[in-house]
Structure formats: structure tokens, C-alpha cells
Amino acid sequence: MIKNKNILITGGNSGIGFFAIINLLKTKNILYVVIKNEFRKNEFLKKIEKYFDKNYLSKFLNIIENCDLSDLENIKKIKDYFISKKIFLDVVVLNAGLQYTGSFYPKVSKQGIELTFAVNHLAHFYLVNVLKDFIRDKEESRIIITSSDVHDPKSSGGNIGKKAGLNNLVDFRKKVTGQFLNFNADEAYKNSKLCNILFAKELEKKLKISSSKISVITWAPGLVIPNDDSGFFRYSKRFNLFGYLIFSKAAKNILGISESIENAGKILSEIVFDSNLNNIGYVHLSNKLISFKKHKLVESNVSDEANSAELASKLWILSEEICGSFGFVTFNI
């Protein structure tokens, strides 16, 4: 069993991340979990203490608290935490994500950035930039980003409703800051997942220039529907509870197309340690439906747009500019 790894995870207090943490804690590696506020922290501890006793948790679990990722100011707080404790990381899991499909109006971050883009992409972009020097440059080191196959308009989820598309970033800044042109919450989510992959590909390219051994992995968990009110659908449920209930019942029981949250968390924890993913540059993994209620994680192609090196480079520059416009300076990886 692999030991003595330092693992940072965002989006760990509920959903897929929570079950990934349960599996990761069993390995006796050291976890650093970013949590939004006091309420979420208490909720998380109450749940996790059903699986492990307090002494065990005090040894292997560390919480970086009051860290709402939508506020770029808090990303600096995460960096300061690792500086003060002189800790280097082996694995960074960028799993936090939100969507509020069904809303007619954009939610915004403290910096006035549309919330889906702020959390799903920009926070993680900035976090990797400020933490790069705290990630050990070893073959087993990796940065893992939870994306989604809905980034691809040809996928079964991506071709329903408004499709992902960045239109070569024409007016994209106006879509995510300030004017929020033609806002559509579903499109915003799909675009954020496309941004995840473009960011990962450009990151890998930059790491390769410096001969880094760190792998960059995006993965798509499939359609995951939680059994409770936590996790991924907690916002969009509010806008169409009846539709959500019918859809979730059909997806789980009739069509058998959804993945359980426990399995998805287990898969994420396996990606953290899989030695086949050592020093591989970049890969996209997708948890594909292979038969009724049965999935398999396979290496997968991304959409044509996600494959555009030129678009990936432009998104990186735009992300730097947006961070910079609020006084958050990124570093040249």
C-alpha cells in the first residue's frame, strides 16, 4: 500500500469527493480538505466520524477551513497554509464543482464573476498557479480535475439543451464577468467543464517545457445522482424539484444509466494512486456506461473544441488577465 503521500482535495465535504476521502483515509495517507465554511465543516465532520474515530482522523485528516473557492482571496489562504506548515504535496485533486441549471439569472462571486466559471474553472486555475512550487516533481505526482463528458456536444449528456461552445472566446469575458451576455446556466456549466479540459491540456504543455514529471488527468464520472440533498444537484434541484425527482428515478432504476456516488468516489480515489498514470503527461478518463447499471473507466477522447491547442492557450491567457484584473497575480508555470 502507498504511504506518506500528501493529498489536497477540493469539493470533499459532499458528493463524489466525500466518498473519495473515505477511501483515501483508509490508505493512511495525509489528506488536506478545503471546506467552504463552519457549517459545512461541522456537517462534514459529523458524517466522516461515522466511518473513523476521532484519533484516527486527527492523524490523517486536515481541514483548511472557511475557504469559499469562489472568492480568489481564499486561494491565497490555501497557499499560506502550506507555506506556514512547510508542506509539499504529491497529489492535487480539483474536484469542487457546482451547477445551477434552471436558474434564469447568474449567481456571482465576490469578484463579480459568474459563479460556475468562478468555482469550476478560475479558482482551480489560480490554485494550481499558486501551488505549483508546492507539488513534488515526481513520477507518481499528479493533478486530477473532475470534468464531465457534457463538455462534448456529441456526448449523450452534452447534446441535450444548450451545448458547450466557447466560440473562440469571442465576447467570452463579457459572458463570465460584467454583462453576462445571453446567460444560460446549463451552457455555463458545460462550458466550465470544457474549460477544465482546455486548462489541463495547456497545463500539461507548460509542465512538459520544464521537463516536469507531474501527470495531468481529467476524468468524467458519468451521471452521478446523490441519494440526499448534498452534493452536486443541490442548487439545480431548487429550480425544478419535480423534474429532478422524475429524472433521477428513471436514470437510476428504469434506464440504469447513473453511477452511484459511492462508486464514483471510489474511482476517484483509485485515480489518485494508479501507477499506470505515473508520468503520463495528459490523459482524459471517462466512466463509460457499458451495460445496465455497469460502468467502466476508460481512456477517452475529448471534443474537437477541447482538443484545440490554440484555444487552450487563449483561455490560459484570459484566465490570467481576469485574475490579474482583481489584483491576483498568477505565476509563469
Secondary structure, 3 states (H helix, E strand, C coil): CCCCCEEEEECCCCHHHHHHHHHHHHCCCEEEEECCCHHHHHHHHHHHCCCCCHHHHHHHEEEECCCCCCCCHHHHHHHHHHHHHCCCECEEEECCCCCCCCCCCCCECCCCEEHHHHHHHHHHHHHHHHHHHHECCCCCCEEEEECCHHHCCCCCCCCCCCCCCCHHHCCHHHHHECCCCCCCHHHHHHHHHHHHHHHHHHHHHHHHHCCCCCEEEEEECCCECCCCCCCHHHCHHHHCHHHHHHHHHHHHHHCCCCECHHHHHHHHHHHHHCHHHCCCCEEEEEEEEEECCEEEEEECCCCCHHHCHHHHHHHHHHHHHHHHHCCCCCCCC
